[in-house]
Amino acid sequence: MLEETIISHLIRPEDLQHHGTLFAGRMAEWFVETCFIAACRLTGKPEDIVCVQIHGMNFRKPAGNGDILEIRSKVAYLSRTSITVHGRAYINLIKVPAVSGMITFVTVNKETRPYAHGMVLPEEYIAENREIYQEAIKIRTSR
Ligand SMILES: CC(C)(COP(=O)(O)OP(=O)(O)OC[C@H]1O[C@@H](n2cnc3c(N)ncnc32)[C@H](O)[C@@H]1OP(=O)(O)O)[C@@H](O)C(=O)NCCC(=O)NCCS
């Protein structure tokens, strides 16, 4: 399944750091989780997915107590054993993302050895998501 994964969180006092804004660690946890779910939904085998790299998360706007954070994730690129997922987070439905980034997961067997997942992105999906597809290729080639 290649549909966008969307998860919302209400930010509470326990999610804040000493500046009174959302703690990056909490944001990172929610962000990884939402991207992980996108990879799991694609393969249907959550037990076979591990994270190999968080390519970068850009925090552009702070979120505060009582804000609603919506995290959206989408598969950006597939290679032989890897699945790269793009994530974005929005505060109170403001259209400009407050956070964005890419995460790569790998399909592994019980011995944690990578195996080929055998999936490819349909051409139509690539065309509809060209921006994140190209961003993922750029990240991959710069490794
Ligand atoms: C993920 C893991 C199995 C990969 O093992 P590996 O020996 O590097 O495997 P490979 O070199 O065959 O690479 C497997 C895939 O990962 C990709 N990969 C490896 N290192 C990567 C990196 N730093 N960034 C992005 N992709 C990476 C490779 O390109 C390959 O993808 P492809 O087959 O689609 O081209 C191994 O690194 C591991 O077990 N890591 C720990 C995972 C984990 O515990 N995650 C939770 C973190 S708390």
The ligand as a Tripos MOL2 file, in Angstrom:
@<TRIPOS>MOLECULE
LIG
   48    50     1     0     0
SMALL
NO_CHARGES

@<TRIPOS>ATOM
      1 C1         20.4210   -2.4150    8.2050 C.3       1 LIG1
      2 C2         21.5350   -3.4700    8.1220 C.3       1 LIG1
      3 C3         20.9190   -4.8510    8.1960 C.3       1 LIG1
      4 C4         22.2160   -3.2660    6.7780 C.3       1 LIG1
      5 O1         23.2770   -4.1340    6.7510 O.3       1 LIG1
      6 P1         24.4560   -3.9170    5.6890 P.3       1 LIG1
      7 O2         25.4670   -4.9520    5.9330 O.co2     1 LIG1
      8 O3         24.8350   -2.4800    5.6640 O.co2     1 LIG1
      9 O4         23.7100   -4.2940    4.3840 O.3       1 LIG1
     10 P2         24.0210   -3.8560    2.9100 P.3       1 LIG1
     11 O5         25.3390   -3.2150    2.7450 O.co2     1 LIG1
     12 O6         23.6930   -5.0710    2.0780 O.co2     1 LIG1
     13 O7         22.8940   -2.7520    2.6490 O.3       1 LIG1
     14 C5         21.5470   -3.0900    2.6750 C.3       1 LIG1
     15 C6         20.7870   -1.9190    2.1270 C.3       1 LIG1
     16 O8         20.9290   -0.8210    3.0250 O.3       1 LIG1
     17 C7         21.3800    0.3050    2.3140 C.3       1 LIG1
     18 N1         22.2090    1.0590    3.2230 N.ar      1 LIG1
     19 C8         23.2900    0.6060    3.9090 C.ar      1 LIG1
     20 N2         23.7690    1.6180    4.6600 N.ar      1 LIG1
     21 C9         22.9740    2.6960    4.4250 C.ar      1 LIG1
     22 C10        22.9750    4.0360    4.8860 C.ar      1 LIG1
     23 N3         23.8700    4.4920    5.7640 N.pl3     1 LIG1
     24 N4         22.0290    4.8770    4.4200 N.ar      1 LIG1
     25 C11        21.0960    4.4470    3.5440 C.ar      1 LIG1
     26 N5         21.0420    3.1980    3.0760 N.ar      1 LIG1
     27 C12        21.9770    2.3450    3.5160 C.ar      1 LIG1
     28 C13        22.1470   -0.2450    1.1320 C.3       1 LIG1
     29 O9         22.1970    0.7170    0.0820 O.3       1 LIG1
     30 C14        21.3000   -1.4380    0.7800 C.3       1 LIG1
     31 O10        20.1510   -0.9890    0.0680 O.3       1 LIG1
     32 P3         19.7840   -1.5650   -1.4070 P.3       1 LIG1
     33 O11        19.9060   -3.0760   -1.3310 O.co2     1 LIG1
     34 O12        18.3770   -1.1610   -1.5990 O.co2     1 LIG1
     35 O13        20.7330   -0.9440   -2.3540 O.co2     1 LIG1
     36 C15        22.5770   -3.3230    9.2940 C.3       1 LIG1
     37 O14        23.2880   -2.1210    9.0800 O.3       1 LIG1
     38 C16        21.9220   -3.2950   10.6490 C.2       1 LIG1
     39 O15        21.5070   -4.3240   11.1870 O.2       1 LIG1
     40 N6         21.7760   -2.0790   11.2480 N.am      1 LIG1
     41 C17        21.0850   -1.9250   12.5070 C.3       1 LIG1
     42 C18        19.5990   -1.6840   12.2420 C.3       1 LIG1
     43 C19        18.8800   -1.2890   13.4940 C.2       1 LIG1
     44 O16        19.0160   -1.9070   14.5210 O.2       1 LIG1
     45 N7         18.0830   -0.2110   13.3940 N.am      1 LIG1
     46 C20        17.4350    0.3490   14.5110 C.3       1 LIG1
     47 C21        18.2720    1.4860   14.9750 C.3       1 LIG1
     48 S1         17.9860    1.8960   16.6520 S.3       1 LIG1
@<TRIPOS>BOND
     1     1     2 1
     2     2     3 1
     3     2     4 1
     4     2    36 1
     5     4     5 1
     6     5     6 1
     7     6     7 2
     8     6     8 1
     9     6     9 1
    10     9    10 1
    11    10    11 2
    12    10    12 1
    13    10    13 1
    14    13    14 1
    15    14    15 1
    16    15    16 1
    17    15    30 1
    18    16    17 1
    19    17    18 1
    20    17    28 1
    21    18    19 ar
    22    18    27 ar
    23    19    20 ar
    24    20    21 ar
    25    21    22 ar
    26    21    27 ar
    27    22    23 1
    28    22    24 ar
    29    24    25 ar
    30    25    26 ar
    31    26    27 ar
    32    28    29 1
    33    28    30 1
    34    30    31 1
    35    31    32 1
    36    32    33 2
    37    32    34 1
    38    32    35 1
    39    36    37 1
    40    36    38 1
    41    38    39 2
    42    38    40 1
    43    40    41 1
    44    41    42 1
    45    42    43 1
    46    43    44 2
    47    43    45 1
    48    45    46 1
    49    46    47 1
    50    47    48 1
@<TRIPOS>SUBSTRUCTURE
     1 LIG1         1 GROUP 0 **** ****
